[in-house]
Every structure is written in C-alpha cells, then in structure tokens.
Amino acid sequence: MKNVFLGLGLLLLASCGTTSIVTGTIVEDCSGVYVRNNNVDWKICNSSKIKPTDKEGNITINYIRVDKCKDSSICLVYHPSAQSIRIKKVLRK
C-alpha cells in the first residue's frame, strides 16, 4: 500500500511542469495579455516574452500551466480565460 502511494506521488510530480505548445493570436486589454486559440483565451503571466512583432498574426508558444498570475495591475474589465500560462519559449520562424 505504501508503494502505491509513493508511485502515485511520483507520477503527480512527473506531470507537474509539463510543457505544451499552442498556436494562436495575441489579445491585449487592461486586464492582461492573452493567447486566443479556437475562440478560447489563455492568460499569459509573463507577457514580457512577447515582442511587438509577435502581436501580428499567429504565434506559437511553448508554455506551462500555472494556477494564477501574480498581477499588480488594476483593471475593472473582466476578461474570461480558460487558464493561466507561463511562456517557456516563443517559437519564431
């Protein structure tokens, strides 16, 4: 039984920090910067990795999911998003 819990714990740790790739367009308002894919917006926590030229057309990013962005901005606009992500790498052509 102890080995089962140990195995499940290791499996959970291995799944944390898994990166994924998404292609979409950049959407920006006072609440933050988002990548839109299939009409679903994902909030980008580290938008400083986005260059102005990335905001033109589609962008492909390698990202990791995070629970929540640490925002310091004040905005009264609610922008629904499916999840918060942290960019690991912007895949530029």
N, CA, C and O atoms as CSV, one atom per row, in Angstrom:
chain,resi,resn,atom,element,x,y,z
A,1,MET,N,N,0.829,-1.192,0.000
A,1,MET,CA,C,0.000,0.000,0.000
A,1,MET,C,C,0.872,1.254,0.000
A,1,MET,O,O,0.586,2.229,-0.695
A,2,LYS,N,N,1.937,1.206,0.791
A,2,LYS,CA,C,2.850,2.338,0.864
A,2,LYS,C,C,3.475,2.605,-0.504
A,2,LYS,O,O,3.647,3.758,-0.899
A,3,ASN,N,N,3.814,1.537,-1.221
A,3,ASN,CA,C,4.412,1.675,-2.551
A,3,ASN,C,C,3.437,2.286,-3.554
A,3,ASN,O,O,3.844,3.005,-4.466
A,4,VAL,N,N,2.155,1.997,-3.379
A,4,VAL,CA,C,1.137,2.566,-4.270
A,4,VAL,C,C,1.096,4.083,-4.110
A,4,VAL,O,O,1.077,4.818,-5.097
A,5,PHE,N,N,1.082,4.548,-2.856
A,5,PHE,CA,C,1.063,5.989,-2.613
A,5,PHE,C,C,2.342,6.660,-3.104
A,5,PHE,O,O,2.303,7.767,-3.642
A,6,LEU,N,N,3.468,5.990,-2.917
A,6,LEU,CA,C,4.738,6.517,-3.391
A,6,LEU,C,C,4.735,6.625,-4.910
A,6,LEU,O,O,5.192,7.621,-5.470
A,7,GLY,N,N,4.218,5.592,-5.572
A,7,GLY,CA,C,4.125,5.600,-7.038
A,7,GLY,C,C,3.214,6.698,-7.541
A,7,GLY,O,O,3.541,7.376,-8.516
A,8,LEU,N,N,2.063,6.889,-6.886
A,8,LEU,CA,C,1.144,7.959,-7.289
A,8,LEU,C,C,1.769,9.331,-7.070
A,8,LEU,O,O,1.596,10.236,-7.887
A,9,GLY,N,N,2.491,9.483,-5.972
A,9,GLY,CA,C,3.156,10.755,-5.701
A,9,GLY,C,C,4.195,11.081,-6.751
A,9,GLY,O,O,4.284,12.223,-7.203
A,10,LEU,N,N,4.981,10.094,-7.142
A,10,LEU,CA,C,5.987,10.308,-8.182
A,10,LEU,C,C,5.341,10.617,-9.523
A,10,LEU,O,O,5.849,11.443,-10.281
A,11,LEU,N,N,4.240,9.968,-9.816
A,11,LEU,CA,C,3.518,10.238,-11.052
A,11,LEU,C,C,2.996,11.666,-11.083
A,11,LEU,O,O,3.092,12.342,-12.107
A,12,LEU,N,N,2.448,12.124,-9.973
A,12,LEU,CA,C,1.968,13.502,-9.895
A,12,LEU,C,C,3.102,14.499,-10.045
A,12,LEU,O,O,2.946,15.510,-10.730
A,13,LEU,N,N,4.227,14.237,-9.425
A,13,LEU,CA,C,5.383,15.125,-9.559
A,13,LEU,C,C,5.892,15.165,-10.987
A,13,LEU,O,O,6.302,16.220,-11.470
A,14,ALA,N,N,5.872,14.042,-11.659
A,14,ALA,CA,C,6.339,13.994,-13.042
A,14,ALA,C,C,5.419,14.780,-13.966
A,14,ALA,O,O,5.872,15.344,-14.962
A,15,SER,N,N,4.130,14.820,-13.644
A,15,SER,CA,C,3.190,15.528,-14.506
A,15,SER,C,C,3.230,17.034,-14.275
A,15,SER,O,O,2.804,17.798,-15.141
A,16,CYS,N,N,3.733,17.475,-13.126
A,16,CYS,CA,C,3.850,18.910,-12.853
A,16,CYS,C,C,4.953,19.491,-13.718
A,16,CYS,O,O,6.013,18.887,-13.879
A,17,GLY,N,N,4.699,20.645,-14.264
A,17,GLY,CA,C,5.731,21.303,-15.045
A,17,GLY,C,C,5.819,20.815,-16.475
A,17,GLY,O,O,6.779,21.140,-17.172
A,18,THR,N,N,4.854,20.050,-16.928
A,18,THR,CA,C,4.856,19.575,-18.298
A,18,THR,C,C,4.561,20.726,-19.239
A,18,THR,O,O,3.617,21.486,-19.025
A,19,THR,N,N,5.362,20.852,-20.274
A,19,THR,CA,C,5.143,21.933,-21.235
A,19,THR,C,C,4.273,21.452,-22.381
A,19,THR,O,O,4.249,20.268,-22.716
A,20,SER,N,N,3.557,22.401,-22.974
A,20,SER,CA,C,2.708,22.142,-24.125
A,20,SER,C,C,2.947,23.227,-25.156
A,20,SER,O,O,3.613,24.223,-24.873
A,21,ILE,N,N,2.412,23.040,-26.342
A,21,ILE,CA,C,2.552,24.020,-27.418
A,21,ILE,C,C,1.176,24.433,-27.890
A,21,ILE,O,O,0.285,23.597,-28.038
A,22,VAL,N,N,1.000,25.731,-28.129
A,22,VAL,CA,C,-0.257,26.256,-28.646
A,22,VAL,C,C,0.051,27.327,-29.690
A,22,VAL,O,O,1.026,28.068,-29.566
A,23,THR,N,N,-0.785,27.397,-30.708
A,23,THR,CA,C,-0.696,28.448,-31.725
A,23,THR,C,C,-1.973,29.266,-31.659
A,23,THR,O,O,-3.071,28.713,-31.604
A,24,GLY,N,N,-1.824,30.588,-31.666
A,24,GLY,CA,C,-2.985,31.458,-31.606
A,24,GLY,C,C,-2.607,32.892,-31.881
A,24,GLY,O,O,-1.490,33.185,-32.307
A,25,THR,N,N,-3.540,33.778,-31.635
A,25,THR,CA,C,-3.299,35.209,-31.809
A,25,THR,C,C,-3.240,35.872,-30.436
A,25,THR,O,O,-3.819,35.379,-29.468
A,26,ILE,N,N,-2.537,36.988,-30.370
A,26,ILE,CA,C,-2.391,37.719,-29.125
A,26,ILE,C,C,-3.545,38.712,-28.982
A,26,ILE,O,O,-3.860,39.455,-29.912
A,27,VAL,N,N,-4.161,38.712,-27.820
A,27,VAL,CA,C,-5.239,39.638,-27.476
A,27,VAL,C,C,-4.773,40.382,-26.230
A,27,VAL,O,O,-4.266,39.774,-25.288
A,28,GLU,N,N,-4.949,41.705,-26.232
A,28,GLU,CA,C,-4.449,42.505,-25.122
A,28,GLU,C,C,-5.497,43.525,-24.707
A,28,GLU,O,O,-6.110,44.177,-25.552
A,29,ASP,N,N,-5.701,43.659,-23.399
A,29,ASP,CA,C,-6.531,44.735,-22.852
A,29,ASP,C,C,-5.960,45.111,-21.492
A,29,ASP,O,O,-4.892,44.628,-21.116
A,30,CYS,N,N,-6.650,45.958,-20.758
A,30,CYS,CA,C,-6.092,46.424,-19.481
A,30,CYS,C,C,-5.973,45.316,-18.446
A,30,CYS,O,O,-5.254,45.476,-17.460
A,31,SER,N,N,-6.660,44.199,-18.646
A,31,SER,CA,C,-6.586,43.098,-17.683
A,31,SER,C,C,-5.397,42.182,-17.926
A,31,SER,O,O,-5.062,41.365,-17.068
A,32,GLY,N,N,-4.749,42.305,-19.092
A,32,GLY,CA,C,-3.585,41.475,-19.363
A,32,GLY,C,C,-3.427,41.130,-20.824
A,32,GLY,O,O,-4.091,41.689,-21.697
A,33,VAL,N,N,-2.527,40.188,-21.066
A,33,VAL,CA,C,-2.232,39.700,-22.416
A,33,VAL,C,C,-2.655,38.238,-22.478
A,33,VAL,O,O,-2.396,37.465,-21.556
A,34,TYR,N,N,-3.304,37.875,-23.566
A,34,TYR,CA,C,-3.862,36.537,-23.732
A,34,TYR,C,C,-3.462,35.969,-25.084
A,34,TYR,O,O,-3.201,36.719,-26.024
A,35,VAL,N,N,-3.414,34.649,-25.185
A,35,VAL,CA,C,-3.287,33.992,-26.473
A,35,VAL,C,C,-4.643,33.337,-26.740
A,35,VAL,O,O,-5.173,32.606,-25.904
A,36,ARG,N,N,-5.188,33.617,-27.922
A,36,ARG,CA,C,-6.504,33.099,-28.291
A,36,ARG,C,C,-6.341,31.954,-29.278
A,36,ARG,O,O,-5.704,32.106,-30.320
A,37,ASN,N,N,-6.926,30.801,-28.940
A,37,ASN,CA,C,-6.896,29.622,-29.774
A,37,ASN,C,C,-8.292,29.026,-29.781
A,37,ASN,O,O,-8.833,28.696,-28.726
A,38,ASN,N,N,-8.884,28.887,-30.971
A,38,ASN,CA,C,-10.240,28.344,-31.115
A,38,ASN,C,C,-11.250,29.088,-30.250
A,38,ASN,O,O,-12.079,28.466,-29.585
A,39,ASN,N,N,-11.183,30.418,-30.257
A,39,ASN,CA,C,-12.098,31.298,-29.513
A,39,ASN,C,C,-12.019,31.122,-27.997
A,39,ASN,O,O,-12.958,31.479,-27.285
A,40,VAL,N,N,-10.917,30.579,-27.499
A,40,VAL,CA,C,-10.678,30.443,-26.069
A,40,VAL,C,C,-9.409,31.219,-25.742
A,40,VAL,O,O,-8.382,31.038,-26.396
A,41,ASP,N,N,-9.477,32.086,-24.728
A,41,ASP,CA,C,-8.328,32.896,-24.330
A,41,ASP,C,C,-7.628,32.285,-23.132
A,41,ASP,O,O,-8.271,31.827,-22.187
A,42,TRP,N,N,-6.292,32.281,-23.183
A,42,TRP,CA,C,-5.457,31.815,-22.092
A,42,TRP,C,C,-4.599,32.987,-21.659
A,42,TRP,O,O,-3.890,33.571,-22.478
A,43,LYS,N,N,-4.652,33.337,-20.389
A,43,LYS,CA,C,-3.901,34.479,-19.880
A,43,LYS,C,C,-2.416,34.137,-19.780
A,43,LYS,O,O,-2.032,33.096,-19.247
A,44,ILE,N,N,-1.586,35.049,-20.313
A,44,ILE,CA,C,-0.137,34.883,-20.280
A,44,ILE,C,C,0.405,35.646,-19.073
A,44,ILE,O,O,0.261,36.866,-18.989
A,45,CYS,N,N,1.023,34.931,-18.150
A,45,CYS,CA,C,1.524,35.567,-16.931
A,45,CYS,C,C,2.818,36.346,-17.160
A,45,CYS,O,O,3.035,37.377,-16.522
A,46,ASN,N,N,3.665,35.878,-18.043
A,46,ASN,CA,C,4.933,36.545,-18.311
A,46,ASN,C,C,4.936,37.123,-19.732
A,46,ASN,O,O,5.707,36.695,-20.592
A,47,SER,N,N,4.063,38.095,-19.951
A,47,SER,CA,C,3.880,38.662,-21.286
A,47,SER,C,C,5.093,39.450,-21.774
A,47,SER,O,O,5.125,39.859,-22.934
A,48,SER,N,N,6.082,39.672,-20.927
A,48,SER,CA,C,7.288,40.376,-21.363
A,48,SER,C,C,8.061,39.581,-22.416
A,48,SER,O,O,8.907,40.140,-23.114
A,49,LYS,N,N,7.781,38.294,-22.535
A,49,LYS,CA,C,8.430,37.469,-23.559
A,49,LYS,C,C,7.832,37.689,-24.946
A,49,LYS,O,O,8.381,37.220,-25.943
A,50,ILE,N,N,6.711,38.400,-25.010
A,50,ILE,CA,C,6.057,38.688,-26.286
A,50,ILE,C,C,6.641,39.982,-26.856
A,50,ILE,O,O,6.634,41.019,-26.192
A,51,LYS,N,N,7.145,39.914,-28.088
A,51,LYS,CA,C,7.666,41.104,-28.770
A,51,LYS,C,C,6.533,41.762,-29.544
A,51,LYS,O,O,5.551,41.099,-29.878
A,52,PRO,N,N,6.650,43.062,-29.836
A,52,PRO,CA,C,5.599,43.728,-30.619
A,52,PRO,C,C,5.308,43.037,-31.950
A,52,PRO,O,O,4.159,43.016,-32.392
A,53,THR,N,N,6.327,42.473,-32.594
A,53,THR,CA,C,6.103,41.783,-33.868
A,53,THR,C,C,5.329,40.483,-33.696
A,53,THR,O,O,4.731,39.987,-34.650
A,54,ASP,N,N,5.336,39.922,-32.480
A,54,ASP,CA,C,4.579,38.696,-32.212
A,54,ASP,C,C,3.076,38.957,-32.201
A,54,ASP,O,O,2.281,38.025,-32.319
A,55,LYS,N,N,2.693,40.208,-32.061
A,55,LYS,CA,C,1.277,40.555,-31.963
A,55,LYS,C,C,0.608,40.646,-33.332
A,55,LYS,O,O,-0.590,40.912,-33.429
A,56,GLU,N,N,1.386,40.426,-34.380
A,56,GLU,CA,C,0.860,40.469,-35.741
A,56,GLU,C,C,0.684,39.039,-36.249
A,56,GLU,O,O,1.671,38.336,-36.466
A,57,GLY,N,N,-0.532,38.613,-36.435
A,57,GLY,CA,C,-0.791,37.266,-36.937
A,57,GLY,C,C,-0.700,36.215,-35.848
A,57,GLY,O,O,-0.873,36.507,-34.665
A,58,ASN,N,N,-0.425,34.987,-36.264
A,58,ASN,CA,C,-0.368,33.871,-35.328
A,58,ASN,C,C,0.983,33.784,-34.642
A,58,ASN,O,O,2.008,34.198,-35.183
A,59,ILE,N,N,0.957,33.236,-33.442
A,59,ILE,CA,C,2.167,33.000,-32.655
A,59,ILE,C,C,2.083,31.583,-32.103
A,59,ILE,O,O,1.008,31.113,-31.731
A,60,THR,N,N,3.225,30.909,-32.054
A,60,THR,CA,C,3.297,29.579,-31.474
A,60,THR,C,C,4.187,29.668,-30.246
A,60,THR,O,O,5.311,30.167,-30.311
A,61,ILE,N,N,3.669,29.178,-29.126
A,61,ILE,CA,C,4.429,29.260,-27.887
A,61,ILE,C,C,4.479,27.909,-27.190
A,61,ILE,O,O,3.549,27.106,-27.269
A,62,ASN,N,N,5.582,27.687,-26.512
A,62,ASN,CA,C,5.763,26.547,-25.634
A,62,ASN,C,C,5.463,27.077,-24.239
A,62,ASN,O,O,6.082,28.052,-23.813
A,63,TYR,N,N,4.539,26.467,-23.522
A,63,TYR,CA,C,4.081,27.033,-22.258
A,63,TYR,C,C,3.912,25.963,-21.192
A,63,TYR,O,O,3.924,24.763,-21.465
A,64,ILE,N,N,3.755,26.448,-19.966
A,64,ILE,CA,C,3.443,25.610,-18.825
A,64,ILE,C,C,2.221,26.210,-18.136
A,64,ILE,O,O,2.108,27.432,-18.040
A,65,ARG,N,N,1.325,25.388,-17.666
A,65,ARG,CA,C,0.138,25.874,-16.946
A,65,ARG,C,C,0.511,26.313,-15.542
A,65,ARG,O,O,1.353,25.698,-14.888
A,66,VAL,N,N,-0.118,27.372,-15.091
A,66,VAL,CA,C,0.060,27.839,-13.715
A,66,VAL,C,C,-1.317,28.059,-13.101
A,66,VAL,O,O,-2.310,28.208,-13.814
A,67,ASP,N,N,-1.365,28.077,-11.786
A,67,ASP,CA,C,-2.646,28.261,-11.111
A,67,ASP,C,C,-3.209,29.658,-11.319
A,67,ASP,O,O,-4.394,29.828,-11.606
A,68,LYS,N,N,-2.349,30.651,-11.172
A,68,LYS,CA,C,-2.815,32.029,-11.231
A,68,LYS,C,C,-1.625,32.944,-11.487
A,68,LYS,O,O,-0.512,32.673,-11.036
A,69,CYS,N,N,-1.871,34.026,-12.213
A,69,CYS,CA,C,-0.838,35.037,-12.434
A,69,CYS,C,C,-0.767,35.948,-11.215
A,69,CYS,O,O,-1.773,36.189,-10.547
A,70,LYS,N,N,0.406,36.441,-10.940
A,70,LYS,CA,C,0.588,37.412,-9.863
A,70,LYS,C,C,0.485,38.803,-10.477
A,70,LYS,O,O,1.495,39.413,-10.826
A,71,ASP,N,N,-0.738,39.294,-10.605
A,71,ASP,CA,C,-0.980,40.584,-11.238
A,71,ASP,C,C,-0.823,41.723,-10.253
A,71,ASP,O,O,-1.175,41.615,-9.078
A,72,SER,N,N,-0.289,42.808,-10.762
A,72,SER,CA,C,-0.209,44.016,-9.946
A,72,SER,C,C,-1.021,45.142,-10.567
A,72,SER,O,O,-1.104,46.236,-10.008
A,73,SER,N,N,-1.621,44.872,-11.728
A,73,SER,CA,C,-2.398,45.902,-12.415
A,73,SER,C,C,-3.821,45.972,-11.849
A,73,SER,O,O,-4.359,44.998,-11.322
A,74,ILE,N,N,-4.391,47.143,-11.980
A,74,ILE,CA,C,-5.772,47.344,-11.548
A,74,ILE,C,C,-6.604,47.610,-12.800
A,74,ILE,O,O,-6.337,48.553,-13.546
A,75,CYS,N,N,-7.593,46.785,-13.016
A,75,CYS,CA,C,-8.440,46.912,-14.199
A,75,CYS,C,C,-9.845,46.466,-13.816
A,75,CYS,O,O,-10.022,45.451,-13.144
A,76,LEU,N,N,-10.822,47.217,-14.241
A,76,LEU,CA,C,-12.208,46.881,-13.929
A,76,LEU,C,C,-12.870,46.036,-15.009
A,76,LEU,O,O,-14.064,45.745,-14.932
A,77,VAL,N,N,-12.098,45.644,-16.009
A,77,VAL,CA,C,-12.621,44.813,-17.094
A,77,VAL,C,C,-12.412,43.346,-16.726
A,77,VAL,O,O,-11.305,42.937,-16.375
A,78,TYR,N,N,-13.472,42.569,-16.808
A,78,TYR,CA,C,-13.355,41.127,-16.589
A,78,TYR,C,C,-13.100,40.468,-17.930
A,78,TYR,O,O,-13.877,40.642,-18.868
A,79,HIS,N,N,-12.030,39.720,-18.024
A,79,HIS,CA,C,-11.690,39.013,-19.261
A,79,HIS,C,C,-11.664,37.517,-18.942
A,79,HIS,O,O,-10.714,37.032,-18.327
A,80,PRO,N,N,-12.700,36.784,-19.354
A,80,PRO,CA,C,-12.723,35.349,-19.051
A,80,PRO,C,C,-11.598,34.619,-19.777
A,80,PRO,O,O,-11.317,34.892,-20.945
A,81,SER,N,N,-10.966,33.699,-19.078
A,81,SER,CA,C,-9.911,32.905,-19.701
A,81,SER,C,C,-10.003,31.473,-19.185
A,81,SER,O,O,-10.430,31.223,-18.058
A,82,ALA,N,N,-9.592,30.547,-20.037
A,82,ALA,CA,C,-9.676,29.130,-19.703
A,82,ALA,C,C,-8.643,28.731,-18.655
A,82,ALA,O,O,-8.909,27.890,-17.797
A,83,GLN,N,N,-7.474,29.338,-18.733
A,83,GLN,CA,C,-6.404,29.006,-17.803
A,83,GLN,C,C,-5.334,30.080,-17.864
A,83,GLN,O,O,-5.339,30.929,-18.755
A,84,SER,N,N,-4.421,30.033,-16.912
A,84,SER,CA,C,-3.266,30.923,-16.905
A,84,SER,C,C,-2.050,30.102,-17.310
A,84,SER,O,O,-1.895,28.949,-16.910
A,85,ILE,N,N,-1.183,30.727,-18.120
A,85,ILE,CA,C,0.001,30.024,-18.598
A,85,ILE,C,C,1.234,30.898,-18.435
A,85,ILE,O,O,1.141,32.123,-18.360
A,86,ARG,N,N,2.377,30.256,-18.382
A,86,ARG,CA,C,3.665,30.939,-18.334
A,86,ARG,C,C,4.450,30.459,-19.560
A,86,ARG,O,O,4.644,29.258,-19.751
A,87,ILE,N,N,4.894,31.400,-20.378
A,87,ILE,CA,C,5.627,31.079,-21.599
A,87,ILE,C,C,7.016,30.557,-21.238
A,87,ILE,O,O,7.741,31.175,-20.458
A,88,LYS,N,N,7.367,29.429,-21.807
A,88,LYS,CA,C,8.720,28.907,-21.702
A,88,LYS,C,C,9.555,29.398,-22.877
A,88,LYS,O,O,10.717,29.768,-22.715
A,89,LYS,N,N,8.941,29.397,-24.077
A,89,LYS,CA,C,9.672,29.820,-25.271
A,89,LYS,C,C,8.670,30.206,-26.351
A,89,LYS,O,O,7.669,29.521,-26.557
A,90,VAL,N,N,8.951,31.312,-27.040
A,90,VAL,CA,C,8.181,31.679,-28.226
A,90,VAL,C,C,8.876,31.042,-29.412
A,90,VAL,O,O,10.069,31.254,-29.627
A,91,LEU,N,N,8.134,30.265,-30.179
A,91,LEU,CA,C,8.695,29.553,-31.332
A,91,LEU,C,C,8.533,30.435,-32.565
A,91,LEU,O,O,7.480,30.451,-33.202
A,92,ARG,N,N,9.594,31.163,-32.888
A,92,ARG,CA,C,9.566,32.094,-34.030
A,92,ARG,C,C,10.149,31.409,-35.260
A,92,ARG,O,O,11.062,30.588,-35.161
A,93,LYS,N,N,9.606,31.762,-36.414
A,93,LYS,CA,C,10.102,31.184,-37.675
A,93,LYS,C,C,11.270,31.982,-38.200
A,93,LYS,O,O,11.822,31.651,-39.250
